[in-house]
Amino acid sequence: MSSIVVKDAEETKSLVWFRNDLRINDNLALNSALSAPGKVIGFYCFNLSMFKMTNLGFPRIDKFRAKFLLETIENLKEDLKRINITLIITIGDPVEELMRVISQQKIKNIFFQKEWTQEEVEEEDKLKNEYNNINFKSFYSQFLYDPNDLDINNISNVFTNFRKHCEKKLNVKDLVEYPKKLLEDNLLKDDYLTPSLSDLGLEDFEIDLRSAFKFKGGYNAAKERLDFYLWQSKKINFYKQTRNGLIGQDYSSKFSSWLSNGSISAREIFWEIKDYEKNILKNQSTYWLIFELIWRDFFKYISMKYRNKIFKIGGILEKDYHWNTDNKTFDKWVDGLTNEPFVNANMLELKYTGWMSNRGRQNVASYLAKELNIDWRWGARYFESQLIDYDVHSNYGNWMYVSGVGNDPRDRKFNIKFQAERYDPTNKFQKMWLQTRIF
């Protein structure tokens, strides 16, 4: 049973601005707000510009990502309500909506997750320039290893060096304690509804029966999946052997989708695995899942180190390659109409489900960048639109890596036919997606 914290209704109001930390567990911004005097309000804005059509013919966030996000916000709203915090949900421009709420609610403190990519920084700067009487407090809560423990400017560009340094020199911090429950009078009178896909200008859909990702958004679903993948099924025991699979829900953990919008923290997954290793089994596979969490951190730190360079065509290496910008060629890649059946099957899976395996992503990215020589950023933008587990740092980090402008010291090129023969030797995956769509 949660302890009750008494708040003085006449005191200052604090607002928790939720961004990509859509959870109440292990949330530094939320816990800090609960330690401040006065009432606490939650806020989330669906940025309408993110759902509008781009010049490449698709929205920045399409229906699969959007639905997962909507489910996540609904779960967050209910979790906050249980500790007597109202989540104000709006649609529009985040800064304008925040300004309106600040004025209406007379907000004096704003707590939020710290971001460093350009659009998010601009949002923060606009608010801070507008309100010099508001106390802004930000927290890095999307990492496994705390940024305060690293020298960002001296981070190695080679993953192995980064990993060894972290494993040898750093510790993963404990989770922050579960948020305390406020008195009922902390709740606002109004109840804010989570919008629908149509409210965002998108069409609803039924999940494709072939999909490898049939999970809902939100912490509850993340926790259920974590419990299943470790304790119930013990699938984690074989993760290193199955992680390059193509078909089914359990060849990989699928944790990336909940991590991408902060439904669950990397630290919670890490400590759950450590508990599993202590009580059930510790092997290469359990370590390899932690290894992947470190990869996730690596791309976040590379993004923090190089900032906007990750969005430049030359990448962090500032390579001066020639890139094509042929829309017809790009559209064939998007629609699974290239000369490579393995690429096509993976692209159709993405188009119909919002999911693609890690093996598939590497192959289709390599094909677009190194066979078709299409501007790799177009591929990154398409992934941003479609992938349920889109994370700006991992997405652009991986695209740079595969395209030869990032962190791959060997600048490899995938042999697509060899990859297909190795990972889909009976053509089962290709047949499943290259036939007429089945529901």
Buried (B, 14 or more C-beta within 10 A) or exposed (E): EEEEBEBEEEEBBBBBBBBBBBBBBBBBBBBBBBEBEBBBBBBBBBBBEBBEEEEBEBBBBBBBBBBBBBBBBBBBBBBBBEBBBBBBBBEBBBBEBBBEBBEEBEBBBBBBBBBBBEEBBEBBEBBEEEBEEBEEBBBBBBBBBBBEEBEEEEBBBEBEEBBEBBEEEEEBBEBBEEBBBBBEEBBBEEEBEBBEBEBBEBEEEEBBEBBBBEBBBBBBBBBBBBEBBBBEEBBBBBBBEBBBBBBEBBBBBBBBBBBBBBBBBBBBBBBBBBEBBEEEEEEEBBBBBBBBBBBBBBBBBBBBBBEEBBBBBEBBBEBEBEBEEEBEBBEBBBEBEBEBBBBBBBBBBBBBBBBBBBBBBBBBBBBBBBBBBBBBBBBBBBBBBBBBBBBBBBBBBBBBBBBBBBBBEEBEEBEBEEBBEEBBEEBEBBEBBBEEEEE
